[in-house]
Amino acid sequence: MLVKSPQSPLARADAEVRAALAMAEDPAADPADQAEMLMEIARGLLLRPRSPQQLHDAVTLCRRALDRVPENRPLLAARIRALAGTAYQTLPDGGSDALREAEACFLAAQPALEAQGLPEEVAEVDLNLGLVTQALAEAGLARIQDAIARYHRALRVFTAEAFPREHAIAHNNLAVIYLSLPVHDKAGELREAMAVQSFEQVLKTVNLVDHPVEYAMAQNNLGNALQYCPGGNRIANLLRAVEAYDEALKVRNARDCPVEYANTLANKANALANLPDDAAVPAAGNPRNRAAARALLAEAQALFLGHGLADNARMVAEALAGIEHDEVHSPHEETKP
């Protein structure tokens, strides 16, 4: 008897996409049912994408769903547009054009969601618009103040008690914005202190077991905030930063999230390179910590290169060169005969 080999998850998903598109062409099927089916398959692809192509497939499915949705179903159309916005937002190779498409989808979805949808659906659109606007602002294509306003609108619904994950994402990104603003005066220093407090607040609402991704993101960003915060004890801040990175590394690893893992390794290396081996005797130098930093940077550089992130690898190489320069000119190292 001929035994068929089991289909891979990727092949099954591709087959589902083809079947859904074929059903969308069936004139006998109900258009609203077609639209909902296409939307749900697109949602499944976005939840667990197994390749970049599946993200593009999700965009295609949402477009086809919008073509099929009846005019008397504005809420369904709005939900499909919101999902399409998420699909565009997630495209790894879309750049600013994809972000603009995502923004347009979210803005088009908002009126019907506000009129007929659930409060959390409206808040999710605000949260996503905040993320898109923040990314566009980093490229000089939007105002960062608009992203801040979107996050605050989302937080009216996304409380820590009812929606801990979304609450954490909004606060995390607000804190990232505070850190990105120029520090020229006392107000800038206050924003950096607020960023540290925001990350600490996030960590009161998410935990390692239930929200591992958000927990790791908050710990990594808390470490960054502590590294560059001008207030407080510099060595104490660096020690706390290393502890935060170690917490993030309980989640981030080279197999499941190599780029995020490499980022955290590089961040931890930077903290170690500036941290004395003995916090009680900072004048004794830090050869052990610098050696550990070099090892972390080498691992991060290999991962960045392996994933085609040349700019990230170049910055790591510059950090390595800086450590080597410090070692050559360090007054604490013994001179070899």
C-alpha positions in Angstrom: 0.0 0.0 0.0 1.3 3.4 -0.9 1.8 5.6 2.1 1.8 9.4 1.5 4.4 11.4 3.3 2.9 14.0 5.7 2.7 17.5 4.4 5.0 20.0 6.1 3.3 22.9 7.9 4.5 25.3 5.2 3.1 23.2 2.4 -0.3 22.9 4.3 -0.4 26.7 4.7 0.3 27.2 1.0 -2.4 24.8 0.1 -4.9 26.6 2.4 -4.1 29.9 0.7 -4.6 28.4 -2.8 -7.9 26.8 -1.6 -9.1 30.0 -0.1 -8.4 32.0 -3.2 -10.2 29.4 -5.3 -13.2 29.6 -3.1 -13.2 33.3 -3.4 -13.8 32.9 -7.1 -16.9 30.6 -6.5 -20.0 32.6 -7.6 -22.3 30.3 -5.6 -20.6 31.1 -2.3 -21.9 33.8 0.0 -19.6 36.9 -0.4 -19.6 37.7 3.4 -18.7 34.1 4.2 -15.9 34.2 1.6 -14.6 37.5 3.1 -14.6 36.1 6.6 -12.9 32.9 5.6 -10.2 34.8 3.7 -9.7 37.0 6.8 -9.4 34.1 9.2 -6.8 32.3 7.0 -4.8 35.6 6.8 -5.0 35.9 10.6 -3.6 32.4 11.0 -0.7 33.2 8.7 0.1 36.3 10.7 -0.1 34.5 14.0 2.5 31.9 13.0 4.3 32.9 9.8 6.7 30.2 8.6 8.3 32.3 5.8 8.3 36.0 4.6 6.1 34.9 1.7 3.3 34.0 4.1 3.2 37.6 5.3 2.8 38.7 1.6 0.1 36.0 1.3 -1.7 37.5 4.2 -1.8 40.9 2.5 -3.1 39.2 -0.7 -5.9 37.4 1.3 -7.0 40.6 3.0 -7.1 42.4 -0.4 -9.3 39.7 -1.8 -11.5 39.7 1.3 -12.1 43.4 0.9 -13.1 42.8 -2.7 -15.7 40.3 -1.6 -17.2 41.9 1.5 -20.7 43.4 0.9 -21.3 47.1 1.2 -23.8 46.5 4.0 -21.1 45.0 6.3 -19.0 48.0 7.2 -17.7 46.5 10.5 -16.5 43.3 8.7 -14.7 45.5 6.1 -13.1 47.6 9.0 -11.9 44.4 10.7 -10.4 43.2 7.4 -8.7 46.6 6.9 -7.2 46.5 10.4 -5.9 43.0 9.8 -4.4 44.2 6.4 -2.7 47.0 8.3 -1.1 44.5 10.6 0.0 42.4 7.6 1.6 45.4 5.9 3.2 46.5 9.2 4.8 43.0 9.6 6.4 42.8 6.1 10.1 42.5 6.7 11.1 43.9 3.3 8.4 46.6 2.9 10.2 49.6 4.2 8.4 53.0 4.5 6.0 52.1 1.7 4.6 49.2 3.6 4.3 51.4 6.7 2.4 54.0 4.7 0.0 51.2 3.5 -0.4 50.0 7.0 -1.2 53.5 8.2 -3.8 54.0 5.5 -5.5 50.7 6.4 -5.7 51.5 10.1 -7.0 55.0 9.4 -9.7 53.6 7.0 -10.7 51.0 9.6 -11.1 53.4 12.5 -14.4 55.1 11.8 -16.5 51.9 11.6 -14.7 50.3 14.5 -15.4 53.4 16.6 -19.1 53.3 15.6 -19.8 49.6 15.8 -16.7 47.7 17.1 -15.4 46.8 20.6 -13.4 49.3 22.6 -10.4 47.0 22.5 -10.6 46.9 18.7 -10.3 50.7 18.6 -7.5 50.6 21.1 -5.6 48.0 19.1 -5.8 50.3 16.0 -4.5 53.2 18.1 -1.7 51.0 19.4 -0.7 49.9 15.9 -0.9 53.4 14.6 1.4 54.4 17.4 3.9 51.7 16.3 3.7 52.7 12.6 4.0 56.4 13.3 7.0 55.8 15.6 8.7 53.8 12.9 7.9 56.5 10.3 9.2 59.2 12.7 12.5 57.4 13.0 12.8 57.8 9.2 11.8 61.5 9.4 8.4 60.8 7.8 6.1 61.5 10.7 5.8 63.4 14.0 6.9 61.5 17.1 4.3 63.5 19.1 1.5 61.8 17.1 2.9 58.3 18.1 2.9 59.4 21.8 -0.8 60.6 21.5 -1.8 57.2 19.9 -0.2 55.2 22.7 -1.9 57.3 25.4 -5.3 56.8 23.6 -4.7 53.1 23.5 -3.8 53.0 27.2 -7.3 54.4 28.1 -8.5 50.9 27.3 -5.4 48.7 27.6 -5.1 48.8 31.4 -2.5 46.7 33.2 -5.2 44.5 34.8 -7.3 43.8 31.8 -4.8 43.8 28.9 -1.3 43.3 30.4 0.4 42.4 27.1 -0.9 45.5 25.2 -0.4 47.7 28.2 3.3 46.6 28.3 3.8 47.2 24.6 2.4 50.8 24.8 4.5 51.7 27.9 7.6 50.0 26.5 7.4 52.1 23.3 6.6 55.3 25.1 9.8 54.7 27.2 11.8 54.1 24.0 10.5 57.4 22.6 11.6 59.2 25.8 15.1 57.8 25.4 15.3 58.8 21.8 14.5 62.5 22.4 17.5 64.8 22.7 19.0 65.4 26.2 20.0 69.0 26.3 18.6 70.1 29.6 17.1 69.0 32.9 13.9 68.1 31.1 15.8 65.6 28.9 17.4 64.0 32.0 13.9 63.8 33.5 12.6 62.0 30.4 15.4 59.4 30.7 14.5 58.8 34.4 10.8 58.5 33.3 11.9 55.9 30.7 13.5 53.8 33.4 10.4 54.0 35.5 8.2 53.1 32.5 10.2 49.9 31.9 10.0 49.0 35.5 6.3 49.6 35.4 6.0 47.3 32.4 7.8 44.6 34.4 5.1 44.8 37.0 2.5 43.8 34.5 4.2 41.1 32.5 6.2 38.1 33.6 8.6 35.5 32.2 6.1 32.7 32.1 3.0 34.3 30.7 4.4 37.0 28.5 8.0 35.9 27.6 8.4 38.1 24.5 7.2 41.3 26.2 9.2 40.4 29.3 12.4 40.1 27.3 11.8 43.3 25.4 11.2 45.3 28.5 14.2 43.8 30.3 16.5 44.6 27.3 15.2 48.1 27.0 15.4 48.6 30.8 19.1 47.6 30.5 19.6 50.2 27.7 17.9 52.9 29.8 20.0 52.2 32.8 23.2 52.3 30.7 22.6 55.7 29.4 20.7 57.3 32.3 22.8 60.2 33.6 21.4 60.1 37.1 22.3 57.9 40.0 25.4 55.8 40.6 27.0 54.9 37.3 28.4 51.5 38.5 25.2 50.6 40.2 23.3 51.4 37.0 25.6 49.2 34.9 25.2 46.3 37.3 21.5 46.6 37.1 21.7 46.8 33.4 23.7 43.6 33.2 21.1 41.9 35.4 18.3 43.1 33.1 20.1 41.8 30.0 20.6 38.4 31.7 16.8 38.3 32.3 16.1 39.1 28.6 18.5 36.3 27.7 16.4 33.8 29.6 14.0 34.2 26.6 16.1 35.3 23.7 18.3 32.7 22.1 20.2 32.0 18.9 17.7 29.4 17.6 14.3 31.1 18.1 15.1 34.8 17.8 18.7 35.2 16.6 18.6 38.9 15.8 17.0 40.0 19.1 19.5 37.6 20.9 22.4 39.3 19.1 21.1 42.8 20.0 20.9 41.8 23.7 24.4 40.3 23.6 25.8 43.5 22.1 24.0 45.6 24.7 25.3 43.5 27.5 28.8 43.6 26.1 28.7 47.4 26.0 27.7 47.5 29.7 30.5 45.0 30.7 33.1 46.9 28.8 32.4 49.9 31.0 32.0 48.0 34.3 35.0 47.4 36.7 35.7 43.8 37.6 35.4 44.8 41.2 32.7 47.4 41.8 34.3 48.2 45.2 37.7 48.9 43.5 36.9 50.6 40.2 40.5 51.8 39.8 41.7 48.2 39.4 40.3 48.1 35.9 38.2 45.5 34.1 40.2 43.0 32.1 37.8 40.2 32.9 34.7 42.1 31.9 36.4 43.4 28.7 37.3 39.8 27.8 33.7 38.7 28.4 32.5 41.7 26.3 34.7 40.7 23.4 33.3 37.2 23.4 29.7 38.5 23.4 30.4 40.9 20.6 32.1 38.2 18.5 29.0 36.0 18.9 26.7 38.9 18.1 28.7 39.9 15.0 28.6 36.3 13.6 24.8 36.3 14.0 24.3 39.6 12.4 26.5 38.6 9.4 24.7 35.3 9.2 21.3 37.1 8.8 22.5 39.7 6.3 22.6 42.7 8.8 25.8 44.3 7.6 25.2 47.6 9.4 24.6 45.9 12.7 27.8 43.8 12.2 29.8 46.9 11.4 28.7 48.7 14.6 29.7 45.6 16.6 33.1 45.6 14.8 33.5 49.2 15.9 32.7 48.3 19.5 35.2 45.5 19.4 37.9 47.8 18.0 37.1 50.3 20.8 37.6 47.6 23.4 40.9 46.6 21.8 42.1 50.2 21.8 41.2 50.6 25.4 43.1 47.5 26.3 46.3 48.7 24.6 46.1 52.1 26.3 44.8 50.9 29.7 47.0 52.0 32.6 45.7 49.0 34.6 47.1 46.3 32.4 50.5 44.9 33.2 53.2 45.6 30.6 54.6 42.4 29.2 58.5 42.3 29.0 
